[in-house]
Amino acid sequence: MKEDLKNNSHTFSQAPDGSADQAVREALRTTTSTENLKDGETPQTEVGNTEQAPTLKQVIQEQAIEGEAPLSRKFSLRKILGGDILNTAAIRRQIWLFVLIAAFMVVYIANRYGCQRDIIEIDRLQEELKDAKYKALSSTSQLTEKSRESNVMEMLKTNQDSVLKIAKQPPYIINIPE
């Protein structure tokens, strides 16, 4: 427990008035004095007065409150990488801005993936349309080839069971008076 408080004391030594160091030292003194006490005895401070010593919970609460003290204006790489910059009140006030920016980033990324998906679908449909146009052109040319008069005549000659015959006279127009 002493080691934990000693290890945590360096994080609060940045307070300008040194109150965090004082609270840690006092916590260390009270923990060493309370370890040697019997049940029901009150811990004594260095001076020897029988004051009510703060409990560990109170010391931790004080440290948490003191840890929220504004840091100096000088930002160093060590403070940024160590995460000390995230404890400042200015960053805490802007947390909703960071949440909004993160939400916009998610929407932006989702929109980009959606657009890419649509572009891939458009390319696939354009290829399918091109294939359908080629098939239509091919079938149109085959139909034109089969429907030529010479090919129709050839089919009629080869097909013996057809009742259709080639006309011997040219067609003529019948005029009906009104």
ChimeraX attribute file (.defattr): number of C-alpha atoms within 10 A of each C-alpha:
attribute: neighborCount
match mode: 1-to-1
recipient: residues
	/A:1	9
	/A:2	13
	/A:3	9
	/A:4	8
	/A:5	15
	/A:6	15
	/A:7	10
	/A:8	14
	/A:9	18
	/A:10	12
	/A:11	14
	/A:12	21
	/A:13	16
	/A:14	18
	/A:15	17
	/A:16	12
	/A:17	9
	/A:18	12
	/A:19	16
	/A:20	24
	/A:21	20
	/A:22	14
	/A:23	19
	/A:24	23
	/A:25	15
	/A:26	17
	/A:27	22
	/A:28	18
	/A:29	17
	/A:30	19
	/A:31	19
	/A:32	14
	/A:33	15
	/A:34	17
	/A:35	9
	/A:36	10
	/A:37	12
	/A:38	9
	/A:39	7
	/A:40	6
	/A:41	10
	/A:42	14
	/A:43	23
	/A:44	17
	/A:45	15
	/A:46	11
	/A:47	7
	/A:48	8
	/A:49	9
	/A:50	12
	/A:51	11
	/A:52	10
	/A:53	18
	/A:54	15
	/A:55	13
	/A:56	13
	/A:57	9
	/A:58	12
	/A:59	17
	/A:60	16
	/A:61	12
	/A:62	15
	/A:63	20
	/A:64	13
	/A:65	11
	/A:66	17
	/A:67	18
	/A:68	13
	/A:69	15
	/A:70	15
	/A:71	17
	/A:72	10
	/A:73	6
	/A:74	6
	/A:75	11
	/A:76	11
	/A:77	9
	/A:78	10
	/A:79	13
	/A:80	11
	/A:81	10
	/A:82	10
	/A:83	11
	/A:84	14
	/A:85	19
	/A:86	14
	/A:87	14
	/A:88	16
	/A:89	13
	/A:90	11
	/A:91	13
	/A:92	13
	/A:93	10
	/A:94	11
	/A:95	12
	/A:96	11
	/A:97	12
	/A:98	13
	/A:99	11
	/A:100	12
	/A:101	12
	/A:102	12
	/A:103	12
	/A:104	12
	/A:105	12
	/A:106	12
	/A:107	12
	/A:108	12
	/A:109	12
	/A:110	12
	/A:111	12
	/A:112	12
	/A:113	12
	/A:114	12
	/A:115	12
	/A:116	12
	/A:117	11
	/A:118	12
	/A:119	12
	/A:120	12
	/A:121	11
	/A:122	12
	/A:123	11
	/A:124	11
	/A:125	12
	/A:126	12
	/A:127	11
	/A:128	11
	/A:129	12
	/A:130	11
	/A:131	12
	/A:132	12
	/A:133	12
	/A:134	11
	/A:135	12
	/A:136	12
	/A:137	12
	/A:138	12
	/A:139	12
	/A:140	12
	/A:141	12
	/A:142	11
	/A:143	11
	/A:144	10
	/A:145	13
	/A:146	13
	/A:147	12
	/A:148	10
	/A:149	10
	/A:150	11
	/A:151	12
	/A:152	12
	/A:153	14
	/A:154	10
	/A:155	13
	/A:156	16
	/A:157	14
	/A:158	9
	/A:159	11
	/A:160	9
	/A:161	8
	/A:162	10
	/A:163	7
	/A:164	10
	/A:165	9
	/A:166	8
	/A:167	7
	/A:168	6
	/A:169	6
	/A:170	5
	/A:171	7
	/A:172	6
	/A:173	5
	/A:174	6
	/A:175	6
	/A:176	5
	/A:177	4
	/A:178	3
